[in-house]
Amino acid sequence: MDYKTSDVLPGAAGGADRYGPSAAPGPSPQDQLPATATAAVKIVIVGGFGVGKTTMVRAVSEIRPLTTEETMTQAGEGVDHVTGVERKTETTVAMDFGRISLNDRLVLYLFGTPGQERFWFLWHGLFEGALGAVVLVDTRRLEVSFDIIGRLEERGMPFVVAVNAFPDAQVHDLDELREALDLPDWVPLVDCDARSRASSRDVLLELTRYLHAMTLARSEAR
């Protein structure tokens, strides 16, 4: 769908931002990078339109997240696929960004990708330097995940699949979902609630454990 201009970045020119009518607030203490941090990892959160990527970044980020959501209009009808998420009124047009410290030393930088296919050309830049990805899945629209998982496999990007909980979604056995998504046994597949900070953090911990296991396996193979 097409979009109308709105102030989605704090302090953007042209009017008030979402934090108030005046200039963007300065950095708060929680926005500061922990002094004990010794390692930073870039993680990308991907998935189809409306699966909860922005919601996850907002829920788990310890800093004020940056989002690039725009209001959807009727001009994009026939271009964007909104089946199953007809009530959605906004969509990410560039990226979401957040940060979370998993412990005193390890910091994850989170980049959420646009779900609309016509914005997938932005993925190349967003994936640069990333060590892994989270694929969010909506079981009501499982088919929108096939191409996304295929793209990650083509890139050789390690990823975990997180099944987001929606109130009206049918409960599926994870083994059945693994078969439906044609996932190898070694790719982690977990349930999550993208609205929950704790649940989203668990997904990120699962990814870091997977990346660590892959690193150890490579070291032992040498």
PyRosetta script that sets phi, psi and omega in degrees:
from pyrosetta import init, pose_from_sequence

init()
pose = pose_from_sequence("MDYKTSDVLPGAAGGADRYGPSAAPGPSPQDQLPATATAAVKIVIVGGFGVGKTTMVRAVSEIRPLTTEETMTQAGEGVDHVTGVERKTETTVAMDFGRISLNDRLVLYLFGTPGQERFWFLWHGLFEGALGAVVLVDTRRLEVSFDIIGRLEERGMPFVVAVNAFPDAQVHDLDELREALDLPDWVPLVDCDARSRASSRDVLLELTRYLHAMTLARSEAR")
pose.set_psi(1, 160.9)
pose.set_omega(1, 178.5)
pose.set_phi(2, -85.5)
pose.set_psi(2, 170.2)
pose.set_omega(2, -172.6)
pose.set_phi(3, -136.3)
pose.set_psi(3, 152.0)
pose.set_omega(3, 174.6)
pose.set_phi(4, -106.1)
pose.set_psi(4, 148.2)
pose.set_omega(4, -175.0)
pose.set_phi(5, -65.8)
pose.set_psi(5, 136.0)
pose.set_omega(5, 173.8)
pose.set_phi(6, -147.3)
pose.set_psi(6, 160.4)
pose.set_omega(6, -178.5)
pose.set_phi(7, -82.2)
pose.set_psi(7, 96.4)
pose.set_omega(7, -177.0)
pose.set_phi(8, -101.1)
pose.set_psi(8, -13.2)
pose.set_omega(8, 177.8)
pose.set_phi(9, -108.2)
pose.set_psi(9, 134.8)
pose.set_omega(9, 178.3)
pose.set_phi(10, -57.0)
pose.set_psi(10, 129.7)
pose.set_omega(10, 177.0)
pose.set_phi(11, 80.4)
pose.set_psi(11, 8.5)
pose.set_omega(11, -179.0)
pose.set_phi(12, -65.0)
pose.set_psi(12, 146.7)
pose.set_omega(12, -179.4)
pose.set_phi(13, -67.5)
pose.set_psi(13, 149.2)
pose.set_omega(13, 172.7)
pose.set_phi(14, 110.0)
pose.set_psi(14, 1.3)
pose.set_omega(14, 178.5)
pose.set_phi(15, 150.2)
pose.set_psi(15, -166.7)
pose.set_omega(15, -176.3)
pose.set_phi(16, -74.3)
pose.set_psi(16, 148.8)
pose.set_omega(16, 174.5)
pose.set_phi(17, -95.6)
pose.set_psi(17, 177.7)
pose.set_omega(17, -173.0)
pose.set_phi(18, -72.9)
pose.set_psi(18, -6.4)
pose.set_omega(18, 179.2)
pose.set_phi(19, -98.7)
pose.set_psi(19, 0.4)
pose.set_omega(19, 178.2)
pose.set_phi(20, 148.2)
pose.set_psi(20, 173.4)
pose.set_omega(20, -174.3)
pose.set_phi(21, -80.4)
pose.set_psi(21, -13.4)
pose.set_omega(21, -177.7)
pose.set_phi(22, -97.9)
pose.set_psi(22, -168.7)
pose.set_omega(22, -178.6)
pose.set_phi(23, -62.7)
pose.set_psi(23, 159.2)
pose.set_omega(23, -178.3)
pose.set_phi(24, -62.0)
pose.set_psi(24, 142.1)
pose.set_omega(24, -180.0)
pose.set_phi(25, -67.1)
pose.set_psi(25, 153.9)
pose.set_omega(25, 177.6)
pose.set_phi(26, -72.5)
pose.set_psi(26, 172.7)
pose.set_omega(26, -177.8)
pose.set_phi(27, -63.5)
pose.set_psi(27, 136.5)
pose.set_omega(27, 178.1)
pose.set_phi(28, -91.5)
pose.set_psi(28, 163.5)
pose.set_omega(28, -179.3)
pose.set_phi(29, -55.2)
pose.set_psi(29, -36.3)
pose.set_omega(29, -178.7)
pose.set_phi(30, -73.1)
pose.set_psi(30, -14.3)
pose.set_omega(30, 176.2)
pose.set_phi(31, -78.2)
pose.set_psi(31, -16.0)
pose.set_omega(31, -178.0)
pose.set_phi(32, -71.9)
pose.set_psi(32, 139.7)
pose.set_omega(32, 177.0)
pose.set_phi(33, -68.1)
pose.set_psi(33, 131.7)
pose.set_omega(33, -179.7)
pose.set_phi(34, -55.6)
pose.set_psi(34, 136.2)
pose.set_omega(34, -177.7)
pose.set_phi(35, -64.1)
pose.set_psi(35, -23.2)
pose.set_omega(35, -177.5)
pose.set_phi(36, -85.2)
pose.set_psi(36, -8.0)
pose.set_omega(36, -175.8)
pose.set_phi(37, -63.4)
pose.set_psi(37, 129.8)
pose.set_omega(37, 179.4)
pose.set_phi(38, -120.8)
pose.set_psi(38, -12.6)
pose.set_omega(38, -179.0)
pose.set_phi(39, -143.6)
pose.set_psi(39, 139.0)
pose.set_omega(39, 178.0)
pose.set_phi(40, -128.4)
pose.set_psi(40, 135.8)
pose.set_omega(40, -177.3)
pose.set_phi(41, -126.4)
pose.set_psi(41, 134.4)
pose.set_omega(41, 177.6)
pose.set_phi(42, -92.4)
pose.set_psi(42, 126.4)
pose.set_omega(42, 179.5)
pose.set_phi(43, -122.9)
pose.set_psi(43, 139.1)
pose.set_omega(43, 179.1)
pose.set_phi(44, -111.0)
pose.set_psi(44, 135.5)
pose.set_omega(44, 177.5)
pose.set_phi(45, -108.7)
pose.set_psi(45, 117.8)
pose.set_omega(45, -174.4)
pose.set_phi(46, -122.4)
pose.set_psi(46, 168.1)
pose.set_omega(46, 178.4)
pose.set_phi(47, 157.8)
pose.set_psi(47, 170.9)
pose.set_omega(47, 179.5)
pose.set_phi(48, -70.7)
pose.set_psi(48, 177.7)
pose.set_omega(48, -179.1)
pose.set_phi(49, -63.6)
pose.set_psi(49, 127.0)
pose.set_omega(49, 173.6)
pose.set_phi(50, 78.5)
pose.set_psi(50, 18.6)
pose.set_omega(50, -178.7)
pose.set_phi(51, -87.7)
pose.set_psi(51, -9.8)
pose.set_omega(51, 175.5)
pose.set_phi(52, 114.3)
pose.set_psi(52, 19.6)
pose.set_omega(52, -177.4)
pose.set_phi(53, -64.7)
pose.set_psi(53, -49.5)
pose.set_omega(53, 178.6)
pose.set_phi(54, -62.7)
pose.set_psi(54, -40.2)
pose.set_omega(54, 178.7)
pose.set_phi(55, -59.6)
pose.set_psi(55, -43.3)
pose.set_omega(55, -179.9)
pose.set_phi(56, -64.5)
pose.set_psi(56, -45.5)
pose.set_omega(56, 179.9)
pose.set_phi(57, -60.9)
pose.set_psi(57, -44.1)
pose.set_omega(57, 179.8)
pose.set_phi(58, -64.2)
pose.set_psi(58, -39.1)
pose.set_omega(58, -175.9)
pose.set_phi(59, -70.0)
pose.set_psi(59, -37.7)
pose.set_omega(59, -169.8)
pose.set_phi(60, -98.9)
pose.set_psi(60, -18.5)
pose.set_omega(60, -174.3)
pose.set_phi(61, -68.2)
pose.set_psi(61, 133.9)
pose.set_omega(61, 177.6)
pose.set_phi(62, -86.0)
pose.set_psi(62, -9.7)
pose.set_omega(62, 175.0)
pose.set_phi(63, -112.1)
pose.set_psi(63, 166.7)
pose.set_omega(63, 175.4)
pose.set_phi(64, -63.7)
pose.set_psi(64, 114.1)
pose.set_omega(64, -174.9)
pose.set_phi(65, -70.3)
pose.set_psi(65, 150.1)
pose.set_omega(65, 172.5)
pose.set_phi(66, -97.2)
pose.set_psi(66, 128.9)
pose.set_omega(66, 177.4)
pose.set_phi(67, -128.3)
pose.set_psi(67, 155.7)
pose.set_omega(67, 178.2)
pose.set_phi(68, -125.8)
pose.set_psi(68, 55.4)
pose.set_omega(68, -179.8)
pose.set_phi(69, -85.7)
pose.set_psi(69, 139.8)
pose.set_omega(69, 176.0)
pose.set_phi(70, -125.6)
pose.set_psi(70, 153.2)
pose.set_omega(70, 179.6)
pose.set_phi(71, -73.7)
pose.set_psi(71, 133.1)
pose.set_omega(71, 178.8)
pose.set_phi(72, -82.6)
pose.set_psi(72, 140.7)
pose.set_omega(72, 178.9)
pose.set_phi(73, -125.6)
pose.set_psi(73, 174.6)
pose.set_omega(73, -177.6)
pose.set_phi(74, -73.6)
pose.set_psi(74, -9.7)
pose.set_omega(74, -177.1)
pose.set_phi(75, -64.4)
pose.set_psi(75, -22.1)
pose.set_omega(75, -177.8)
pose.set_phi(76, -96.8)
pose.set_psi(76, 7.2)
pose.set_omega(76, 179.6)
pose.set_phi(77, -61.0)
pose.set_psi(77, 135.0)
pose.set_omega(77, -177.4)
pose.set_phi(78, 90.4)
pose.set_psi(78, -11.3)
pose.set_omega(78, 178.6)
pose.set_phi(79, -103.5)
pose.set_psi(79, -47.8)
pose.set_omega(79, -178.8)
pose.set_phi(80, -98.0)
pose.set_psi(80, 145.1)
pose.set_omega(80, -177.9)
pose.set_phi(81, -96.8)
pose.set_psi(81, 110.2)
pose.set_omega(81, -175.7)
pose.set_phi(82, -116.9)
pose.set_psi(82, 14.6)
pose.set_omega(82, 179.3)
pose.set_phi(83, -59.0)
pose.set_psi(83, 126.2)
pose.set_omega(83, -179.4)
pose.set_phi(84, 93.0)
pose.set_psi(84, -16.1)
pose.set_omega(84, 179.4)
pose.set_phi(85, -133.0)
pose.set_psi(85, 41.8)
pose.set_omega(85, -175.2)
pose.set_phi(86, -63.3)
pose.set_psi(86, -23.1)
pose.set_omega(86, -178.3)
pose.set_phi(87, -82.6)
pose.set_psi(87, -8.7)
pose.set_omega(87, -178.8)
pose.set_phi(88, -68.2)
pose.set_psi(88, 132.3)
pose.set_omega(88, -175.4)
pose.set_phi(89, -112.6)
pose.set_psi(89, -13.0)
pose.set_omega(89, -180.0)
pose.set_phi(90, -132.6)
pose.set_psi(90, 156.4)
pose.set_omega(90, 178.4)
pose.set_phi(91, -148.1)
pose.set_psi(91, 150.4)
pose.set_omega(91, 177.9)
pose.set_phi(92, -75.3)
pose.set_psi(92, 130.6)
pose.set_omega(92, -177.8)
pose.set_phi(93, -111.8)
pose.set_psi(93, -6.6)
pose.set_omega(93, 177.5)
pose.set_phi(94, -137.4)
pose.set_psi(94, -69.7)
pose.set_omega(94, 178.7)
pose.set_phi(95, -168.6)
pose.set_psi(95, 165.9)
pose.set_omega(95, 166.5)
pose.set_phi(96, -112.4)
pose.set_psi(96, 151.4)
pose.set_omega(96, 179.6)
pose.set_phi(97, -140.8)
pose.set_psi(97, 135.3)
pose.set_omega(97, 175.8)
pose.set_phi(98, -152.1)
pose.set_psi(98, 178.5)
pose.set_omega(98, -178.9)
pose.set_phi(99, -145.5)
pose.set_psi(99, 143.2)
pose.set_omega(99, 176.0)
pose.set_phi(100, -143.5)
pose.set_psi(100, 136.3)
pose.set_omega(100, 174.7)
pose.set_phi(101, -93.8)
pose.set_psi(101, 116.5)
pose.set_omega(101, 179.5)
pose.set_phi(102, -78.1)
pose.set_psi(102, -27.5)
pose.set_omega(102, 172.1)
pose.set_phi(103, -156.3)
pose.set_psi(103, -169.2)
pose.set_omega(103, -176.1)
pose.set_phi(104, -64.4)
pose.set_psi(104, -22.7)
pose.set_omega(104, -173.4)
pose.set_phi(105, -110.2)
pose.set_psi(105, -29.9)
pose.set_omega(105, -172.9)
pose.set_phi(106, -103.8)
pose.set_psi(106, 124.8)
pose.set_omega(106, 179.4)
pose.set_phi(107, -118.6)
pose.set_psi(107, 134.6)
pose.set_omega(107, 175.5)
pose.set_phi(108, -106.9)
pose.set_psi(108, 130.4)
pose.set_omega(108, 171.0)
pose.set_phi(109, -99.1)
pose.set_psi(109, 124.2)
pose.set_omega(109, -173.2)
pose.set_phi(110, -105.9)
pose.set_psi(110, 129.6)
pose.set_omega(110, 178.4)
pose.set_phi(111, -123.8)
pose.set_psi(111, 113.2)
pose.set_omega(111, 176.5)
pose.set_phi(112, -90.7)
pose.set_psi(112, 132.9)
pose.set_omega(112, -176.9)
pose.set_phi(113, -92.2)
pose.set_psi(113, 157.6)
pose.set_omega(113, 172.2)
pose.set_phi(114, -66.4)
pose.set_psi(114, 145.2)
pose.set_omega(114, 179.3)
pose.set_phi(115, -89.9)
pose.set_psi(115, -23.9)
pose.set_omega(115, -178.9)
pose.set_phi(116, -67.2)
pose.set_psi(116, 133.4)
pose.set_omega(116, -176.6)
pose.set_phi(117, -57.8)
pose.set_psi(117, -34.2)
pose.set_omega(117, -176.6)
pose.set_phi(118, -72.7)
pose.set_psi(118, -7.0)
pose.set_omega(118, 175.1)
pose.set_phi(119, -104.9)
pose.set_psi(119, 5.4)
pose.set_omega(119, -177.0)
pose.set_phi(120, -66.7)
pose.set_psi(120, -17.2)
pose.set_omega(120, 178.1)
pose.set_phi(121, -62.9)
pose.set_psi(121, -19.1)
pose.set_omega(121, 178.5)
pose.set_phi(122, -76.1)
pose.set_psi(122, -14.1)
pose.set_omega(122, -175.9)
pose.set_phi(123, -60.4)
pose.set_psi(123, -36.9)
pose.set_omega(123, -174.8)
pose.set_phi(124, -55.0)
pose.set_psi(124, -48.5)
pose.set_omega(124, 179.6)
pose.set_phi(125, -68.9)
pose.set_psi(125, -38.1)
pose.set_omega(125, -178.4)
pose.set_phi(126, -68.1)
pose.set_psi(126, -29.6)
pose.set_omega(126, -179.1)
pose.set_phi(127, -84.0)
pose.set_psi(127, -12.9)
pose.set_omega(127, -178.2)
pose.set_phi(128, -62.2)
pose.set_psi(128, 122.1)
pose.set_omega(128, 179.2)
pose.set_phi(129, 84.3)
pose.set_psi(129, -1.8)
pose.set_omega(129, -179.6)
pose.set_phi(130, -77.6)
pose.set_psi(130, 142.5)
pose.set_omega(130, 178.5)
pose.set_phi(131, -94.9)
pose.set_psi(131, -20.9)
pose.set_omega(131, -178.3)
pose.set_phi(132, -167.5)
pose.set_psi(132, 175.4)
pose.set_omega(132, -176.6)
pose.set_phi(133, -141.9)
pose.set_psi(133, 154.2)
pose.set_omega(133, 169.9)
pose.set_phi(134, -110.3)
pose.set_psi(134, 125.7)
pose.set_omega(134, 175.2)
pose.set_phi(135, -101.1)
pose.set_psi(135, 112.8)
pose.set_omega(135, 176.0)
pose.set_phi(136, -86.3)
pose.set_psi(136, 135.6)
pose.set_omega(136, -175.1)
pose.set_phi(137, -125.6)
pose.set_psi(137, 138.6)
pose.set_omega(137, 173.0)
pose.set_phi(138, -110.2)
pose.set_psi(138, 114.9)
pose.set_omega(138, -175.2)
pose.set_phi(139, -66.9)
pose.set_psi(139, -16.3)
pose.set_omega(139, 176.8)
pose.set_phi(140, -74.0)
pose.set_psi(140, -20.7)
pose.set_omega(140, -177.7)
pose.set_phi(141, -138.0)
pose.set_psi(141, 57.1)
pose.set_omega(141, -173.6)
pose.set_phi(142, -61.8)
pose.set_psi(142, -29.6)
pose.set_omega(142, -175.1)
pose.set_phi(143, -63.9)
pose.set_psi(143, -24.5)
pose.set_omega(143, -178.3)
pose.set_phi(144, -72.0)
pose.set_psi(144, -10.7)
pose.set_omega(144, -178.8)
pose.set_phi(145, -89.5)
pose.set_psi(145, -17.3)
pose.set_omega(145, -172.6)
pose.set_phi(146, -61.1)
pose.set_psi(146, -52.1)
pose.set_omega(146, -178.4)
pose.set_phi(147, -64.1)
pose.set_psi(147, -35.4)
pose.set_omega(147, -178.3)
pose.set_phi(148, -66.4)
pose.set_psi(148, -46.6)
pose.set_omega(148, 177.3)
pose.set_phi(149, -62.5)
pose.set_psi(149, -39.7)
pose.set_omega(149, 177.9)
pose.set_phi(150, -61.1)
pose.set_psi(150, -40.5)
pose.set_omega(150, 178.9)
pose.set_phi(151, -64.0)
pose.set_psi(151, -40.5)
pose.set_omega(151, 178.7)
pose.set_phi(152, -65.7)
pose.set_psi(152, -41.2)
pose.set_omega(152, 178.4)
pose.set_phi(153, -63.4)
pose.set_psi(153, -39.0)
pose.set_omega(153, 177.6)
pose.set_phi(154, -64.5)
pose.set_psi(154, -34.8)
pose.set_omega(154, 178.7)
pose.set_phi(155, -76.7)
pose.set_psi(155, -15.6)
pose.set_omega(155, -173.4)
pose.set_phi(156, 71.6)
pose.set_psi(156, 27.3)
pose.set_omega(156, -178.0)
pose.set_phi(157, -87.8)
pose.set_psi(157, 119.2)
pose.set_omega(157, 175.5)
pose.set_phi(158, -62.3)
pose.set_psi(158, 141.6)
pose.set_omega(158, -178.7)
pose.set_phi(159, -152.4)
pose.set_psi(159, 158.5)
pose.set_omega(159, 168.9)
pose.set_phi(160, -117.6)
pose.set_psi(160, 154.6)
pose.set_omega(160, 178.8)
pose.set_phi(161, -110.2)
pose.set_psi(161, 125.8)
pose.set_omega(161, 179.8)
pose.set_phi(162, -115.4)
pose.set_psi(162, 121.3)
pose.set_omega(162, -179.1)
pose.set_phi(163, -87.6)
pose.set_psi(163, 106.9)
pose.set_omega(163, -176.5)
pose.set_phi(164, -74.6)
pose.set_psi(164, 139.0)
pose.set_omega(164, -178.2)
pose.set_phi(165, -86.6)
pose.set_psi(165, 118.8)
pose.set_omega(165, 173.6)
pose.set_phi(166, -113.6)
pose.set_psi(166, 141.3)
pose.set_omega(166, -174.3)
pose.set_phi(167, -55.2)
pose.set_psi(167, -36.3)
pose.set_omega(167, -175.9)
pose.set_phi(168, -101.0)
pose.set_psi(168, 13.6)
pose.set_omega(168, -179.3)
pose.set_phi(169, -86.3)
pose.set_psi(169, 140.3)
pose.set_omega(169, 176.8)
pose.set_phi(170, -71.1)
pose.set_psi(170, 139.5)
pose.set_omega(170, 178.7)
pose.set_phi(171, -76.4)
pose.set_psi(171, 128.5)
pose.set_omega(171, -179.3)
pose.set_phi(172, -120.2)
pose.set_psi(172, 147.8)
pose.set_omega(172, 172.8)
pose.set_phi(173, -70.6)
pose.set_psi(173, 137.1)
pose.set_omega(173, -176.3)
pose.set_phi(174, -63.1)
pose.set_psi(174, -33.1)
pose.set_omega(174, 177.6)
pose.set_phi(175, -64.8)
pose.set_psi(175, -38.2)
pose.set_omega(175, 177.8)
pose.set_phi(176, -66.6)
pose.set_psi(176, -40.5)
pose.set_omega(176, 178.4)
pose.set_phi(177, -65.9)
pose.set_psi(177, -39.5)
pose.set_omega(177, 177.9)
pose.set_phi(178, -58.8)
pose.set_psi(178, -42.6)
pose.set_omega(178, 178.7)
pose.set_phi(179, -66.5)
pose.set_psi(179, -42.1)
pose.set_omega(179, -179.3)
pose.set_phi(180, -64.5)
pose.set_psi(180, -35.0)
pose.set_omega(180, 179.9)
pose.set_phi(181, -87.9)
pose.set_psi(181, -4.8)
pose.set_omega(181, -179.6)
pose.set_phi(182, 57.6)
pose.set_psi(182, 46.1)
pose.set_omega(182, -179.1)
pose.set_phi(183, -89.7)
pose.set_psi(183, 135.3)
pose.set_omega(183, 173.3)
pose.set_phi(184, -62.6)
pose.set_psi(184, 157.6)
pose.set_omega(184, -176.9)
pose.set_phi(185, -61.4)
pose.set_psi(185, -28.6)
pose.set_omega(185, -174.0)
pose.set_phi(186, -83.2)
pose.set_psi(186, -9.8)
pose.set_omega(186, 178.5)
pose.set_phi(187, -82.1)
pose.set_psi(187, 120.1)
pose.set_omega(187, -179.3)
pose.set_phi(188, -62.0)
pose.set_psi(188, 137.1)
pose.set_omega(188, 177.3)
pose.set_phi(189, -131.6)
pose.set_psi(189, 118.2)
pose.set_omega(189, -173.0)
pose.set_phi(190, -133.8)
pose.set_psi(190, 156.8)
pose.set_omega(190, 171.1)
pose.set_phi(191, -84.8)
pose.set_psi(191, 152.0)
pose.set_omega(191, 176.3)
pose.set_phi(192, -157.6)
pose.set_psi(192, 165.6)
pose.set_omega(192, 170.9)
pose.set_phi(193, -125.8)
pose.set_psi(193, 105.2)
pose.set_omega(193, -174.4)
pose.set_phi(194, -63.0)
pose.set_psi(194, -16.0)
pose.set_omega(194, 178.2)
pose.set_phi(195, -78.4)
pose.set_psi(195, -17.2)
pose.set_omega(195, -174.3)
pose.set_phi(196, -97.9)
pose.set_psi(196, 127.0)
pose.set_omega(196, 177.1)
pose.set_phi(197, -61.7)
pose.set_psi(197, -44.7)
pose.set_omega(197, -177.9)
pose.set_phi(198, -63.8)
pose.set_psi(198, -44.6)
pose.set_omega(198, -179.2)
pose.set_phi(199, -65.6)
pose.set_psi(199, -42.7)
pose.set_omega(199, 178.6)
pose.set_phi(200, -64.5)
pose.set_psi(200, -39.7)
pose.set_omega(200, 178.2)
pose.set_phi(201, -63.6)
pose.set_psi(201, -37.6)
pose.set_omega(201, 178.1)
pose.set_phi(202, -62.5)
pose.set_psi(202, -37.6)
pose.set_omega(202, 177.3)
pose.set_phi(203, -62.4)
pose.set_psi(203, -44.3)
pose.set_omega(203, 179.9)
pose.set_phi(204, -65.8)
pose.set_psi(204, -37.2)
pose.set_omega(204, 175.6)
pose.set_phi(205, -63.5)
pose.set_psi(205, -39.5)
pose.set_omega(205, 177.7)
pose.set_phi(206, -61.5)
pose.set_psi(206, -40.4)
pose.set_omega(206, 178.5)
pose.set_phi(207, -65.9)
pose.set_psi(207, -44.5)
pose.set_omega(207, -179.3)
pose.set_phi(208, -64.6)
pose.set_psi(208, -36.7)
pose.set_omega(208, 176.3)
pose.set_phi(209, -64.7)
pose.set_psi(209, -39.5)
pose.set_omega(209, 178.8)
pose.set_phi(210, -64.8)
pose.set_psi(210, -44.0)
pose.set_omega(210, 178.7)
pose.set_phi(211, -63.9)
pose.set_psi(211, -39.7)
pose.set_omega(211, 178.4)
pose.set_phi(212, -64.0)
pose.set_psi(212, -42.8)
pose.set_omega(212, 179.3)
pose.set_phi(213, -63.5)
pose.set_psi(213, -38.7)
pose.set_omega(213, 178.3)
pose.set_phi(214, -65.6)
pose.set_psi(214, -38.8)
pose.set_omega(214, 179.0)
pose.set_phi(215, -64.4)
pose.set_psi(215, -44.1)
pose.set_omega(215, 178.8)
pose.set_phi(216, -63.5)
pose.set_psi(216, -40.7)
pose.set_omega(216, -179.6)
pose.set_phi(217, -63.2)
pose.set_psi(217, -40.6)
pose.set_omega(217, 178.5)
pose.set_phi(218, -65.5)
pose.set_psi(218, -40.1)
pose.set_omega(218, -179.2)
pose.set_phi(219, -64.5)
pose.set_psi(219, -40.2)
pose.set_omega(219, -179.1)
pose.set_phi(220, -71.1)
pose.set_psi(220, -25.3)
pose.set_omega(220, -179.5)
pose.set_phi(221, -76.9)
pose.set_psi(221, -16.7)
pose.set_omega(221, -178.4)
pose.set_phi(222, -77.1)
pose.dump_pdb("model.pdb")
